[in-house]
Every structure is written in structure tokens, then in C-alpha cells.
């Protein structure tokens, strides 16, 4: 979808990602295009839900299968209405590429890895890194990523999102 802002055409994108936490550490990747430390995430493909995109992006970018951790708020599991996990945050982000500015409507979930070994995704990132909460301030990343990581650690530590983690 494109949106006119001022005198330029801006691409609007729906994105989804997840902060993967294990043993009080979050898994980050060094994004090749942006040269910043980020949690895994990316564009929601046609026909995909936000949750499916977050799970796919985690696998593609880190090698980990993950489980989304979230509360069931309504308990809906009916034929025409199935409850989805609530993200830890929803961000409206301006992202600047060489080709121009994109507006990302980003749903970010809390997740835990399934399995023990990840891998760097060729073409996506240069490296993976597990970081502790106290390392966030020194990361070469964006302020919104730092804020999201801080909240994810808080949510994981205090069980904010851990009531019936079934996704």
C-alpha cells in the first residue's frame, strides 16, 4: 500500500517480529542492510497472519523454531472467531532504505526458542548474539528497539505475558 505524505509517495508495510528470550537473554541479529542489532522480523506475506509471519521470520533469520508467549484474554476458539496472541507492542515506524522511506506497522511478540541451536541466515544477517538486559544501552540499534527489548525483558521476568502460553 502506498500513502502520500507531503509531496512524496511512501510505501506502507505490515510487519511482524518477535523478541526471543531464553535464560534471561534475548536473541538479536546484525541486520545486513541496516547494520544494526535487531530482533527477528519482517514483512507479512500475502495470505499470512501476523503470528505466522513472526514465526517464519524467526526461523528464517535465526534458525530457531519459536513459540509465541501471550495471554489468552477472551478464550475464543470458535469456528468463525479464533483468538490470536496479543503482541507486547505495536509500533508505527519510519524506516529509511536507499530506495526511500517506508512506514512499517509492526506487531512485536514475545517468544521462546524450541530447540538448542540457531544459525546465521545467509543474506539476512552477519551474526547472532544473545544479550542480557543490562547490555541493551550499549547496543548499536534504534531507540525503539531498545525500548521494546526492555519491555520484553520486563514481561518475561514478571510473567506479564505468560498466562496460558499456547501459541
Backbone as numpy.savetxt, mean C-alpha at the origin, in Angstrom:
# Nx Ny Nz CAx CAy CAz Cx Cy Cz
-8.76 7.93 -16.21 -9.60 9.10 -16.21 -8.71 10.34 -16.21
-9.10 11.33 -16.95 -8.35 12.57 -17.00 -9.21 13.70 -16.42
-8.53 14.66 -15.82 -9.20 15.76 -15.15 -8.47 17.05 -15.54
-9.21 18.08 -15.85 -8.56 19.34 -16.21 -8.39 20.17 -14.95
-7.12 20.52 -14.67 -6.79 21.37 -13.54 -6.04 22.57 -14.08
-6.58 23.75 -13.91 -5.95 24.93 -14.50 -5.99 24.78 -16.01
-4.83 24.88 -16.63 -4.79 24.73 -18.08 -4.15 23.42 -18.52
-3.97 22.45 -17.59 -3.35 21.18 -17.99 -4.27 20.00 -17.73
-4.05 18.99 -18.52 -4.80 17.76 -18.39 -4.03 16.85 -17.42
-4.68 16.39 -16.35 -4.03 15.58 -15.33 -4.65 14.19 -15.32
-3.82 13.17 -15.29 -4.31 11.80 -15.24 -4.66 11.44 -13.80
-5.89 10.93 -13.59 -6.34 10.48 -12.27 -6.30 8.96 -12.25
-5.70 8.40 -11.21 -5.51 6.95 -11.12 -6.01 6.42 -9.79
-6.58 5.23 -9.82 -6.96 4.52 -8.60 -5.81 3.57 -8.28
-5.27 3.69 -7.07 -4.14 2.85 -6.67 -4.44 2.18 -5.34
-3.65 1.16 -5.05 -3.84 0.41 -3.81 -2.49 -0.17 -3.39
-2.28 -0.23 -2.10 -1.02 -0.78 -1.59 -1.20 -1.29 -0.18
-0.10 -1.77 0.38 -0.17 -2.26 1.76 1.16 -2.10 2.47
1.05 -1.82 3.76 2.21 -1.80 4.64 2.28 -3.20 5.24
3.35 -3.91 4.91 3.55 -5.28 5.38 4.39 -5.21 6.64
3.84 -5.72 7.75 4.56 -5.68 9.02 4.74 -7.10 9.56
5.99 -7.37 9.99 6.31 -8.64 10.65 7.40 -8.36 11.68
7.23 -8.90 12.87 8.22 -8.76 13.94 8.63 -7.31 14.16
7.65 -6.42 14.22 7.85 -4.99 14.48 8.72 -4.31 13.44
8.65 -4.81 12.21 9.35 -4.20 11.08 8.42 -4.13 9.89
8.56 -3.07 9.10 7.78 -2.91 7.87 8.69 -3.15 6.67
8.14 -3.82 5.67 8.90 -4.12 4.46 8.73 -3.00 3.44
9.85 -2.44 3.02 9.84 -1.37 2.03 10.67 -1.77 0.82
10.40 -1.13 -0.30 11.18 -1.37 -1.51 11.71 -0.04 -2.01
12.87 -0.10 -2.64 13.45 1.11 -3.25 12.90 1.21 -4.67
11.97 2.15 -4.87 11.28 2.30 -6.15 12.26 2.82 -7.21
12.34 2.11 -8.35 13.31 2.48 -9.38 13.02 3.83 -10.03
11.78 4.09 -10.39 11.46 5.35 -11.08 11.57 6.55 -10.15
11.12 6.40 -8.92 11.06 7.52 -7.99 12.29 7.62 -7.10
13.08 6.54 -7.02 14.29 6.48 -6.19 14.00 6.82 -4.73
12.89 6.29 -4.23 12.46 6.50 -2.84 12.07 5.16 -2.23
12.13 5.08 -0.90 11.65 3.91 -0.18 10.14 4.00 -0.05
9.42 2.96 -0.49 7.96 2.94 -0.47 7.47 1.57 0.00
6.25 1.53 0.50 5.59 0.24 0.71 5.06 -0.21 -0.64
4.83 -1.51 -0.84 4.36 -1.98 -2.15 2.97 -1.45 -2.49
2.77 -1.17 -3.76 1.48 -0.70 -4.22 1.55 -0.30 -5.68
0.39 -0.04 -6.24 0.35 0.37 -7.64 -1.07 0.55 -8.12
-1.19 0.66 -9.42 -2.49 0.92 -10.04 -3.42 -0.28 -9.95
-4.70 0.00 -9.73 -5.74 -1.03 -9.75 -6.05 -1.31 -11.22
-5.89 -2.56 -11.62 -6.16 -2.95 -13.00 -7.66 -3.07 -13.24
-8.06 -2.95 -14.48 -9.46 -3.10 -14.84 -9.97 -4.47 -14.40
-11.14 -4.47 -13.77 -11.75 -5.71 -13.30 -11.23 -6.19 -11.96
-10.36 -5.42 -11.34 -9.73 -5.79 -10.08 -10.31 -4.94 -8.95
-10.43 -5.51 -7.75 -10.82 -4.72 -6.59 -9.58 -4.08 -5.98
-9.77 -3.14 -5.07 -8.64 -2.52 -4.38 -7.84 -3.56 -3.61
-8.54 -4.48 -2.97 -7.87 -5.52 -2.18 -7.07 -6.44 -3.10
-7.67 -6.86 -4.20 -6.94 -7.73 -5.15 -5.69 -7.03 -5.67
-5.79 -5.73 -5.93 -4.63 -4.98 -6.41 -3.54 -4.92 -5.35
-3.91 -4.68 -4.10 -2.92 -4.62 -3.02 -2.20 -5.97 -2.87
-2.96 -7.06 -2.92 -2.37 -8.40 -2.80 -1.45 -8.69 -3.98
-1.89 -8.35 -5.19 -1.08 -8.58 -6.40 0.20 -7.76 -6.36
0.08 -6.47 -6.04 1.25 -5.60 -6.00 2.27 -6.07 -4.96
1.79 -6.51 -3.79 2.71 -7.03 -2.77 3.48 -8.21 -3.31
2.81 -9.14 -3.96 3.46 -10.33 -4.52 4.45 -9.94 -5.63
4.00 -9.08 -6.55 4.86 -8.68 -7.67 6.11 -7.94 -7.20
5.95 -7.05 -6.22 7.05 -6.17 -5.84 7.95 -6.73 -4.75
7.44 -7.67 -3.95 8.26 -8.18 -2.84 8.45 -9.70 -2.87
7.64 -10.39 -3.65 7.69 -11.85 -3.66 6.85 -12.49 -2.57
6.31 -11.70 -1.66 5.50 -12.23 -0.57 4.02 -12.30 -0.94
3.39 -13.40 -0.59 1.94 -13.43 -0.50 1.64 -12.78 0.85
0.58 -12.01 0.92 0.24 -11.34 2.18 -1.23 -11.55 2.51
-1.55 -11.34 3.76 -2.94 -11.35 4.24 -3.25 -9.94 4.74
-4.35 -9.38 4.26 -4.79 -8.07 4.72 -5.34 -8.21 6.13
-4.97 -7.28 6.99 -5.41 -7.28 8.39 -6.39 -6.12 8.56
-7.63 -6.45 8.89 -8.64 -5.39 9.06 -9.81 -5.91 9.87
-10.51 -4.99 10.47 -11.72 -5.33 11.22 -12.88 -5.55 10.27
-13.74 -6.48 10.66 -15.05 -6.57 10.01 -15.94 -5.63 10.79
-16.50 -4.68 10.12 -17.32 -3.70 10.83 -18.80 -4.04 10.77
-19.26 -4.56 9.66 -20.68 -4.84 9.48 -21.01 -6.32 9.49
-20.04 -7.16 9.16 -20.29 -8.60 9.11 -21.09 -9.03 7.90
-21.10 -8.24 6.85 -21.89 -8.56 5.65 -21.19 -9.60 4.78
-21.92 -10.62 4.44 -21.42 -11.66 3.55 -22.61 -12.22 2.78
-23.36 -11.34 2.18 -24.57 -11.72 1.45 -24.27 -11.79 -0.04
-25.18 -12.36 -0.77 -25.00 -12.54 -2.21 -24.73 -11.22 -2.95
-25.45 -10.17 -2.59 -25.32 -8.91 -3.31 -24.52 -7.85 -2.55
-24.04 -8.19 -1.38 -23.32 -7.22 -0.57 -22.30 -7.92 0.30
-21.04 -7.84 -0.09 -19.95 -8.49 0.65 -19.03 -7.40 1.19
-18.87 -7.41 2.49 -18.02 -6.41 3.14 -16.57 -6.58 2.72
-15.90 -5.46 2.51 -14.49 -5.45 2.17 -13.70 -4.85 3.33
-12.40 -5.18 3.42 -11.60 -4.63 4.51 -11.46 -3.12 4.41
-11.37 -2.50 5.56 -11.22 -1.06 5.63 -9.72 -0.73 5.58
-9.30 0.14 4.67 -7.88 0.50 4.63 -7.49 1.31 5.85
-6.18 1.31 6.16 -5.72 2.12 7.29 -5.75 3.60 6.93
-5.67 3.90 5.62 -5.83 5.28 5.18 -6.19 5.30 3.70
-6.77 6.41 3.30 -7.07 6.67 1.89 -6.44 8.03 1.59
-5.55 8.05 0.63 -4.79 9.25 0.32 -5.11 9.75 -1.09
-5.13 11.05 -1.24 -5.24 11.68 -2.55 -3.89 12.32 -2.79
-3.09 11.75 -3.70 -1.69 12.14 -3.84 -1.40 12.72 -5.23
-0.60 13.76 -5.27 -0.04 14.26 -6.52 1.29 13.56 -6.72
1.42 12.86 -7.84 2.64 12.12 -8.14 3.23 12.71 -9.42
4.51 13.02 -9.38 5.16 13.66 -10.52 6.10 12.70 -11.21
5.80 12.43 -12.48 6.64 11.59 -13.34 7.25 12.49 -14.41
8.19 11.95 -15.16 8.77 12.71 -16.27 7.70 13.12 -17.28
6.68 12.28 -17.41 5.62 12.52 -18.38 4.55 13.49 -17.87
4.65 13.88 -16.63 3.68 14.82 -16.08 3.11 14.37 -14.75
2.17 15.15 -14.25 1.59 14.90 -12.93 0.42 13.93 -13.06
0.35 13.01 -12.09 -0.80 12.11 -11.94 -1.40 12.37 -10.57
-2.71 12.22 -10.46 -3.38 12.27 -9.16 -3.75 10.84 -8.81
-3.21 10.36 -7.69 -3.50 9.00 -7.24 -4.50 9.03 -6.09
-5.57 8.27 -6.22 -6.52 8.03 -5.14 -6.11 6.67 -4.58
-5.40 6.67 -3.45 -4.67 5.50 -2.96 -5.28 4.93 -1.69
-5.66 3.66 -1.74 -6.13 2.94 -0.56 -4.96 2.11 -0.04
-4.62 2.32 1.23 -3.48 1.62 1.83 -3.97 0.72 2.96
-3.60 -0.55 2.88 -4.01 -1.56 3.84 -2.85 -1.97 4.72
-3.17 -2.55 5.87 -2.19 -3.18 6.73 -2.17 -4.66 6.36
-0.98 -5.26 6.30 -0.88 -6.66 5.90 0.23 -7.37 6.66
0.14 -8.69 6.67 1.23 -9.49 7.21 1.64 -10.50 6.15
2.94 -10.82 6.10 3.42 -11.76 5.07 3.04 -13.19 5.40
2.82 -13.96 4.35 2.62 -15.40 4.48 3.87 -16.03 3.89
4.60 -16.77 4.67 5.87 -17.32 4.20 7.04 -16.53 4.76
8.23 -17.00 4.49 9.41 -16.43 5.12 10.34 -15.68 4.18
10.25 -15.86 2.87 11.27 -15.31 1.98 10.65 -14.45 0.89
11.11 -13.22 0.79 10.70 -12.34 -0.29 11.81 -12.27 -1.34
11.58 -11.46 -2.36 12.60 -11.26 -3.40 12.39 -9.90 -4.05
13.47 -9.35 -4.54 13.41 -8.09 -5.26 12.79 -8.36 -6.62
11.81 -7.56 -7.00 11.15 -7.72 -8.30 11.96 -6.99 -9.37
12.36 -7.71 -10.37 13.12 -7.12 -11.47 12.28 -6.03 -12.16
12.87 -4.89 -12.37 12.18 -3.80 -13.04 11.37 -2.91 -12.13
10.99 -3.40 -10.96 10.15 -2.63 -10.03 10.99 -1.87 -9.00
11.98 -2.55 -8.44 12.75 -1.95 -7.36 14.20 -2.42 -7.38
15.03 -1.68 -6.66 16.45 -2.03 -6.56 16.72 -2.95 -5.38
15.94 -2.80 -4.31 16.17 -3.61 -3.12 14.97 -3.58 -2.19
14.96 -4.54 -1.27 13.95 -4.62 -0.21 14.65 -4.35 1.12
13.87 -3.85 2.07 14.44 -3.52 3.38 13.36 -3.60 4.44
13.65 -4.27 5.55 12.77 -4.28 6.71 13.20 -3.15 7.62
12.28 -2.26 8.01 12.62 -1.11 8.86 11.80 -1.12 10.14
12.44 -0.66 11.19 11.77 -0.50 12.48 11.12 0.89 12.53
10.18 1.04 13.43 9.46 2.31 13.56 10.40 3.48 13.79
11.43 3.29 14.60 12.34 4.39 14.91 13.24 4.79 13.74
13.24 4.04 12.66 14.04 4.37 11.47 13.27 5.22 10.46
11.98 5.40 10.66 11.14 6.08 9.68 11.63 7.50 9.39
12.00 8.23 10.42 12.42 9.62 10.24 13.61 9.80 9.32
14.48 8.79 9.24 15.69 8.88 8.43 15.52 8.33 7.02
14.35 7.80 6.70 14.14 7.21 5.38 14.12 8.26 4.28
14.68 7.90 3.13 14.60 8.75 1.95 13.28 8.42 1.26
12.22 9.12 1.71 10.88 8.89 1.18 10.06 10.16 1.35
8.81 10.08 1.00 7.90 11.21 1.09 7.27 11.29 2.48
6.84 12.50 2.87 6.23 12.70 4.20 4.95 11.88 4.37
4.14 11.76 3.32 2.91 10.98 3.44 3.22 9.50 3.67
4.32 9.00 3.11 4.73 7.61 3.33 5.17 7.44 4.78
5.94 8.40 5.30 6.36 8.34 6.70 5.15 8.36 7.63
4.19 9.22 7.37 2.98 9.30 8.20 2.19 8.00 8.14
2.06 7.43 6.96 1.34 6.17 6.80 2.05 5.05 7.54
3.37 4.99 7.44 4.13 3.96 8.16 3.97 4.10 9.67
4.04 5.33 10.17 3.87 5.56 11.62 2.50 5.07 12.08
1.46 5.38 11.30 0.13 4.94 11.69 0.00 3.42 11.59
0.61 2.81 10.58 0.56 1.35 10.44 1.22 0.66 11.64
2.34 1.18 12.09 2.99 0.61 13.28 2.08 0.76 14.50
1.45 1.91 14.64 0.54 2.14 15.76 -0.64 1.16 15.69
-1.20 1.00 14.50 -2.33 0.09 14.32 -1.93 -1.35 14.65
-0.76 -1.75 14.20 -0.28 -3.12 14.46 0.00 -3.32 15.95
0.63 -2.35 16.55 1.03 -2.45 17.96 -0.16 -2.47 18.91
-1.16 -1.68 18.62 -2.29 -1.54 19.53 -3.53 -2.32 19.10
-3.37 -3.12 18.05 -4.46 -3.98 17.62 -5.63 -3.25 17.00
-5.39 -2.04 16.49 -6.47 -1.24 15.92 -7.16 -1.97 14.78
-6.42 -2.70 13.99 -6.99 -3.34 12.81 -7.09 -4.87 12.94
-6.89 -5.42 14.14 -6.74 -6.87 14.26 -7.94 -7.62 14.81
-9.13 -7.11 14.64 -10.32 -7.83 15.07 -10.84 -8.63 13.87
-10.74 -9.94 13.94 -11.18 -10.83 12.84 -10.40 -10.61 11.53
-9.08 -10.84 11.55 -8.30 -10.63 10.33 -8.50 -11.76 9.33
-9.53 -11.66 8.52 -9.90 -12.78 7.67 -9.64 -12.57 6.18
-9.12 -11.44 5.80 -8.93 -11.22 4.36 -7.59 -11.71 3.90
